[in-house]
Amino acid sequence: MKRSRRIRTIPISEITVLNSRDRSAAPFKEMVSSVAKLGLKRPITVSSRNGVAPYELACGEGRIEAFLALEQKDIPAIVVDASTEDCVLMSLVENIARRRHAPLEHLGEIGRLAKHYNTNEIAAKLDLRPEHVRAIGLLLKRGEERLLSAVERGVIPPTLAIEIAKAKSPKLQGALLETYASERPTSAQVAKIRRLAEQRYRGTDKAREREGEISAASLVRAYRQETQRQKLLASKANLAQARLLFIVNALRTLLNERMFATVLREESLDRLPLPILRRISSQAAASI
């Protein structure tokens, strides 16, 4: 974007608003009253390819609306030479800087920026983490307004919101949110809880779901039971491995005894199963 800037008074009718947004009635009335009493404190910013109409608005839609409410036809403006994409970006940056900026409005503007910039570019321009921008993009595509609002307010991290968004029912999503609020699980743990819940409630009809079978308490309870079951399985597997290692070592030691090998041959027991022979041979080779 070129840096040439000049202030002039231009007709409001010749300005095109690129990034229009809704605004609250009370703050707008305050703005109109301020402009009527004190005048315009800061000019709007518009772009023009050659310094003349038509103009594209970069910053100041509220100020334009206040002038129109006061039946003014012209408005002071800083005229710059900028592309349409840069005008959208300037509007977004100004809106993000507002103290009363609505979270979903912010997210919607990031969604519009995604049409012109990739994830890393948006993250660099807005000083956000790429994973944050990427998560917002995915949530916008899914239409997850509740999760978007939670991310923007800092209630849940973006990666966690993505895992919750994968849940197949709003009820399960709500239960996962409650689980996070009470237990603070990691994103990986939430993913496990979600998969466990979907397996557990597979085939359940909607009536049973409405009766409250899925809740934060039930999800946490099921997750803890599954974690305990997996720990028990791991303990049994470790015990079986230790016993197998003991048996293999004992057999290898006994087979090296001449008298024991003679007894086996006399009893026609000298032909051991192939898997056992392979394990004895592999461990013997590893010990050399």
C-alpha positions as CSV (number, residue, x, y, z in Angstrom):
1,M,0.0,0.0,0.0
2,K,1.4,3.4,-0.9
3,R,1.8,5.9,1.9
4,S,0.5,9.1,0.1
5,R,-2.1,10.6,2.4
6,R,-4.2,13.7,2.0
7,I,-7.3,15.0,3.8
8,R,-10.2,16.4,1.8
9,T,-14.0,16.7,2.2
10,I,-15.8,14.2,-0.1
11,P,-19.4,13.3,-0.8
12,I,-20.7,10.4,1.3
13,S,-22.7,9.1,-1.7
14,E,-19.4,8.4,-3.5
15,I,-18.1,6.1,-0.8
16,T,-18.5,2.3,-1.0
17,V,-18.5,0.4,2.3
18,L,-16.5,-2.8,1.9
19,N,-16.8,-4.4,5.4
20,S,-20.2,-3.3,6.8
21,R,-21.1,-4.4,10.3
22,D,-24.0,-4.0,12.7
23,R,-23.5,-1.8,15.7
24,S,-25.3,-1.3,19.1
25,A,-27.9,1.4,19.3
26,A,-26.7,3.0,22.5
27,P,-23.1,3.6,21.5
28,F,-24.2,4.8,18.1
29,K,-26.5,7.5,19.8
30,E,-23.5,8.6,21.8
31,M,-21.4,8.9,18.7
32,V,-24.1,11.0,16.9
33,S,-24.4,13.3,19.9
34,S,-20.6,13.7,20.1
35,V,-20.3,14.6,16.4
36,A,-23.2,17.0,16.7
37,K,-21.6,18.8,19.7
38,L,-17.9,18.6,19.0
39,G,-17.6,17.8,15.4
40,L,-15.6,14.9,13.8
41,K,-12.5,14.2,16.0
42,R,-10.9,12.0,13.4
43,P,-11.4,11.8,9.6
44,I,-12.5,8.6,8.0
45,T,-10.0,6.7,5.8
46,V,-10.9,5.9,2.1
47,S,-9.0,4.6,-0.8
48,S,-8.9,5.9,-4.3
49,R,-6.9,4.6,-7.3
50,N,-6.4,8.0,-8.8
51,G,-7.4,10.4,-6.1
52,V,-11.0,10.9,-7.3
53,A,-14.3,9.1,-6.9
54,P,-15.3,6.4,-6.4
55,Y,-13.9,5.8,-3.0
56,E,-13.6,2.5,-0.9
57,L,-14.0,2.9,2.8
58,A,-11.2,1.5,5.0
59,C,-12.1,2.9,8.4
60,G,-15.0,5.0,9.7
61,E,-18.4,3.4,8.8
62,G,-19.8,4.5,12.2
63,R,-18.7,8.1,11.6
64,I,-20.3,8.1,8.1
65,E,-23.6,6.8,9.6
66,A,-23.4,9.5,12.3
67,F,-23.0,12.2,9.6
68,L,-25.9,10.7,7.7
69,A,-28.1,10.8,10.8
70,L,-27.2,14.5,11.1
71,E,-28.2,14.9,7.5
72,Q,-24.7,15.8,6.3
73,K,-23.8,15.0,2.7
74,D,-20.0,15.5,2.9
75,I,-17.4,14.2,5.4
76,P,-13.7,14.8,6.0
77,A,-11.6,11.9,4.8
78,I,-8.0,10.8,4.6
79,V,-7.5,9.6,1.0
80,V,-4.9,6.8,0.4
81,D,-3.9,4.6,-2.4
82,A,-4.7,1.1,-1.2
83,S,-6.0,-2.2,-2.7
84,T,-9.5,-3.5,-1.7
85,E,-7.8,-6.3,0.3
86,D,-5.8,-3.7,2.3
87,C,-8.9,-1.7,2.9
88,V,-10.6,-4.8,4.4
89,L,-7.5,-5.4,6.6
90,M,-7.4,-1.8,7.8
91,S,-11.1,-2.1,8.8
92,L,-10.4,-5.3,10.6
93,V,-7.5,-4.0,12.6
94,E,-9.5,-0.9,13.6
95,N,-12.4,-3.1,14.7
96,I,-10.2,-5.4,16.7
97,A,-8.7,-2.4,18.6
98,R,-12.2,-1.3,19.8
99,R,-12.8,-2.1,23.5
100,R,-16.4,-3.1,22.9
101,H,-15.6,-5.3,19.9
102,A,-18.0,-8.3,19.8
103,P,-16.3,-11.7,19.7
104,L,-18.4,-13.2,16.9
105,E,-18.0,-10.1,14.9
106,H,-14.2,-10.3,15.2
107,L,-14.3,-14.0,14.1
108,G,-16.6,-13.2,11.2
109,E,-14.1,-10.6,10.0
110,I,-11.2,-13.1,10.2
111,G,-13.4,-15.4,8.1
112,R,-13.7,-12.7,5.4
113,L,-10.0,-12.0,5.5
114,A,-9.4,-15.7,4.8
115,K,-10.8,-15.1,1.3
116,H,-7.7,-12.9,0.5
117,Y,-5.0,-14.2,2.9
118,N,-3.6,-17.5,4.0
119,T,-3.5,-18.6,7.7
120,N,0.1,-17.5,8.3
121,E,-0.4,-14.1,6.7
122,I,-3.5,-13.4,8.8
123,A,-1.7,-14.5,12.0
124,A,1.2,-12.2,11.2
125,K,-0.9,-9.2,10.4
126,L,-3.1,-9.6,13.5
127,D,-0.4,-10.8,15.9
128,L,-2.2,-14.1,16.5
129,R,-0.9,-17.7,16.6
130,P,-1.4,-19.6,13.3
131,E,-3.1,-22.5,15.2
132,H,-5.6,-19.9,16.6
133,V,-6.4,-18.6,13.1
134,R,-6.6,-22.1,11.7
135,A,-8.9,-23.3,14.4
136,I,-11.2,-20.3,13.9
137,G,-11.3,-21.0,10.2
138,L,-12.4,-24.6,10.8
139,L,-15.0,-23.6,13.3
140,L,-16.4,-21.0,11.0
141,K,-16.8,-23.6,8.2
142,R,-18.6,-25.9,10.7
143,G,-20.8,-23.0,11.9
144,E,-19.9,-23.6,15.5
145,E,-20.9,-20.2,16.9
146,R,-21.0,-21.4,20.6
147,L,-17.5,-22.8,20.4
148,L,-16.3,-19.7,18.4
149,S,-17.5,-17.5,21.2
150,A,-15.9,-19.7,23.9
151,V,-12.6,-19.5,22.0
152,E,-12.7,-15.7,21.5
153,R,-13.5,-15.1,25.2
154,G,-10.6,-17.4,26.3
155,V,-12.9,-20.0,27.9
156,I,-11.3,-22.8,25.9
157,P,-8.2,-23.1,23.7
158,P,-8.6,-23.4,19.9
159,T,-7.3,-27.0,19.7
160,L,-9.8,-28.1,22.4
161,A,-12.7,-26.4,20.5
162,I,-11.8,-28.4,17.4
163,E,-12.0,-31.7,19.3
164,I,-15.3,-30.7,20.8
165,A,-16.6,-29.7,17.4
166,K,-16.0,-33.2,16.1
167,A,-18.7,-34.5,18.5
168,K,-21.7,-35.8,16.6
169,S,-24.4,-34.2,18.7
170,P,-24.9,-30.8,20.4
171,K,-25.7,-32.6,23.7
172,L,-22.3,-34.3,23.6
173,Q,-20.6,-31.0,22.8
174,G,-22.3,-29.4,25.8
175,A,-21.2,-32.2,28.1
176,L,-17.6,-32.0,26.8
177,L,-17.6,-28.2,27.5
178,E,-18.9,-28.9,31.1
179,T,-16.2,-31.6,31.5
180,Y,-13.5,-29.1,30.5
181,A,-14.9,-26.5,32.9
182,S,-14.8,-28.9,35.8
183,E,-11.9,-31.2,35.2
184,R,-9.6,-29.2,32.8
185,P,-8.6,-32.1,30.6
186,T,-6.1,-31.7,27.8
187,S,-7.1,-31.7,24.1
188,A,-5.9,-35.3,23.8
189,Q,-7.9,-36.4,26.8
190,V,-11.0,-34.6,25.4
191,A,-10.5,-36.5,22.2
192,K,-10.4,-39.8,24.1
193,I,-13.5,-38.9,26.1
194,R,-15.4,-38.0,22.9
195,R,-14.5,-41.2,21.1
196,L,-15.4,-43.3,24.2
197,A,-18.7,-41.5,24.5
198,E,-19.5,-42.0,20.8
199,Q,-18.7,-45.7,21.1
200,R,-20.7,-46.1,24.4
201,Y,-23.8,-44.3,23.1
202,R,-23.7,-45.7,19.6
203,G,-27.2,-46.9,18.7
204,T,-28.8,-45.0,21.5
205,D,-32.0,-43.3,20.4
206,K,-32.6,-39.6,20.8
207,A,-35.2,-40.2,23.5
208,R,-32.5,-41.7,25.8
209,E,-30.1,-38.8,25.1
210,R,-32.9,-36.3,26.1
211,E,-33.2,-38.2,29.4
212,G,-29.7,-37.0,30.3
213,E,-27.6,-40.1,29.8
214,I,-24.9,-37.9,28.4
215,S,-23.5,-35.5,31.0
216,A,-20.2,-34.2,32.2
217,A,-20.3,-36.5,35.2
218,S,-21.1,-39.6,33.1
219,L,-18.3,-38.7,30.7
220,V,-15.7,-38.3,33.4
221,R,-16.9,-41.5,35.1
222,A,-16.7,-43.5,31.9
223,Y,-13.3,-42.0,31.1
224,R,-11.9,-42.9,34.5
225,Q,-13.3,-46.4,34.2
226,E,-11.7,-46.8,30.8
227,T,-8.4,-45.4,32.0
228,Q,-8.4,-47.9,35.0
229,R,-9.3,-50.7,32.6
230,Q,-6.4,-49.9,30.3
231,K,-4.0,-49.6,33.3
232,L,-5.1,-53.1,34.4
233,L,-4.6,-54.5,31.0
234,A,-1.2,-53.0,30.8
235,S,-0.3,-54.5,34.2
236,K,-1.5,-57.9,33.1
237,A,0.5,-57.6,29.9
238,N,3.6,-56.6,31.7
239,L,3.2,-59.6,34.1
240,A,2.7,-62.0,31.3
241,Q,5.8,-60.6,29.6
242,A,7.8,-61.1,32.7
243,R,6.6,-64.7,33.2
244,L,7.4,-65.5,29.6
245,L,10.9,-64.1,29.9
246,F,11.4,-66.1,33.0
247,I,10.3,-69.3,31.3
248,V,12.4,-68.7,28.2
249,N,15.5,-68.0,30.3
250,A,14.9,-71.1,32.5
251,L,14.4,-73.3,29.4
252,R,17.6,-72.0,27.8
253,T,19.5,-72.7,31.0
254,L,18.1,-76.2,31.3
255,L,18.7,-77.1,27.7
256,N,22.4,-76.3,28.2
257,E,22.5,-79.0,30.9
258,R,23.5,-82.4,29.3
259,M,21.6,-84.5,31.8
260,F,18.4,-82.6,31.2
261,A,18.8,-82.8,27.5
262,T,19.3,-86.6,27.7
263,V,16.2,-87.0,29.8
264,L,14.2,-85.0,27.2
265,R,15.4,-87.2,24.4
266,E,14.7,-90.4,26.3
267,E,11.1,-89.2,26.9
268,S,10.8,-88.0,23.3
269,L,10.3,-84.4,24.5
270,D,13.3,-82.9,22.8
271,R,11.3,-81.4,20.0
272,L,10.1,-78.0,21.4
273,P,7.5,-75.9,19.6
274,L,9.0,-73.7,16.9
275,P,7.9,-70.3,18.5
276,I,9.7,-71.2,21.8
277,L,12.8,-72.3,19.9
278,R,12.9,-69.1,18.0
279,R,12.5,-67.0,21.2
280,I,15.3,-69.0,22.9
281,S,17.5,-68.6,19.9
282,S,16.9,-64.8,19.5
283,Q,17.5,-64.1,23.2
284,A,20.7,-66.3,23.1
285,A,21.9,-64.3,20.1
286,A,21.2,-61.0,21.8
287,S,23.1,-62.0,24.9
288,I,26.3,-62.8,22.9
